[in-house]
Amino acid sequence: MAECLDVEMSEASFPLEGDLTCPICRGIFRDPVLLPCSHSFCRECVDRSRQHTRKCPVCRAPCEAEQLIANRALGDACESFVKEKSWRPQPKPLDEDHCQIHRLPLQLYCVKDEHPVCVECVLMHPGHELLPLIKGTTYCKKELDFKLKICEEKLDLYKHTKRKFKSTVEFIKDQAKQAEIVVKAEFERLHKVLVAEEVVRLKALADEEKKKITAMEEKISSITEEMSHLASLIQTVKRQMGSEDIAFLQNFQNLKRKAQWTADDPEYPKDCLLSVGRHVGSLSYNIWKNMQAYVKCNPVVLNPNTASPWLSLNPELTSIKESLERQAFPDNPERFDPCVFLLGSEGFSAGKHRWDVIVGDNPKWIIGVCKESVVRKKKFTVSTDRGVWSIGLSKGAYNVLTPKRTKVEVESRPDRIRVKLDMDKGEVSFWNAETSKHLCTLTHKFKEKIFPLFGPGLHSTPMVLAPAKMTIYTS
């Protein structure tokens, strides 16, 4: 009889457990609170839910924090149920296809809450779209198919990007190899200049050494000869002094004249030592000063990482012209494409700067400066309102590239354009570098780093950055 009672009580506990179950966490209530809409939840579950919405999780009725009331009666019932359950036979766990609240088979799918429900749960989902399980499965699979398609597209993008990054690695290696060739060639050229300078200086030292030694040896030879004559005279006089008194006295005047040495005494010659200061004094400075004839200084050099794929640079990064075919450059963010431009390698934030550009007989070109954030990956109209301050030649006319093109009158076609940038005054001016004639000046309050801009056009004649004149000042 007791066994039967236990079974009956166990079976009777199933609906009770459903009544004591929190709709959010699906567990027995812990510190339950009552909402104004009469629904109860664990306090912790309500706090988590309120981080996303201020409505009841079941009926969606508005609810504020001060409206929550501790449901002590429900809490006591839950504690009693848990204590009884500890000694009663545990009910057989439900299959996954049954509702954990109402213990009925799951037959519907809630589109809004995205989980299956039983027929009794319909009242807990007012206004929600409910589908049969088969249609719900189809609906979910379609949504997942859509998301999987996006993921597959992302995967393809990642694969493509990985291939681009691998090709970029190879490009970087090739860049390093080409740069190494240029560096080694330049050092070899400078080494040859230094070796030649060394040979010249050592030869000058050896020549002076030979000259000074020869002069001293001639002095030594002259003194040796004089010493020989003087020694012979001494011996002669001494021998005559040993003669008989009468003979000695009779020959005294002659001996006295012979003993009279009239030659000048030898003196230490002036400037007989090496001019060491001329050979080693400020040696490194003098060598460096002489190196000016073999060194070029470019106030601006080109940045190949910004060059359009249709442009080709020389190894020294001072000349640019059209490439016969599109080059396989990495599509890095700094590169201009499709516009045929490139920038200088260094930007300016302050100070005065100037550089000369040899345009030659190119029929179309653009020269100026631009802000660092200028558009790189799409075509744009070159203008001051796009962050570009420049002049250009097109169809035989020189224009200042402002929103309304301003024509620049020139007396003769300039072969070399000079750009002067004054960051502090906010001015960029353009000049005919051959005649020093001013062409135009643009003003702007520059708020970001400014870079030299070059648009050589698609021509075989290169646009060249002219080297600056170097002057050494000492104080």
Secondary structure, DSSP 8 states (H G I E B T S, - for coil): -HHHHHHHHHHHHHHHHHHTB-TTT-SB-SSEEE-TTS-EEEHHHHHHHHTT-SB-TTT--B--GGG-EE-HHHHHHHHHHHHHHTTS-------TTB-TTT--B--EEETTTTEEE-GGGGGGSTT--EEEHHHHHHHHHHHHHHHHHHHHHHHHHHHHHHHHHHHHHHHHHHHHHHHHHHHHHHHHHHHHHHHHHHHHHHHHHHHHHHHHHHHHHHHHHHHHHHHHHHHHHHHHHHHHHTS-HHHHHHTHHHHHHHT---S------TT-S--HHHHHTTHHHHHHHHGGGG--B-S--B-GGG--TTEEE-TTS-EEEE-SS-------TTS--SS--EEBS--BSSSEEEEEEE-TT-SSEEEEEEETT---SS-----GGGTEEEEEEETTEEEE-SSS-EEE--SS--SEEEEEEETTTTEEEEEETTTTEEEEEEE----S-EEEEEE--S-SS-EEE--B-------
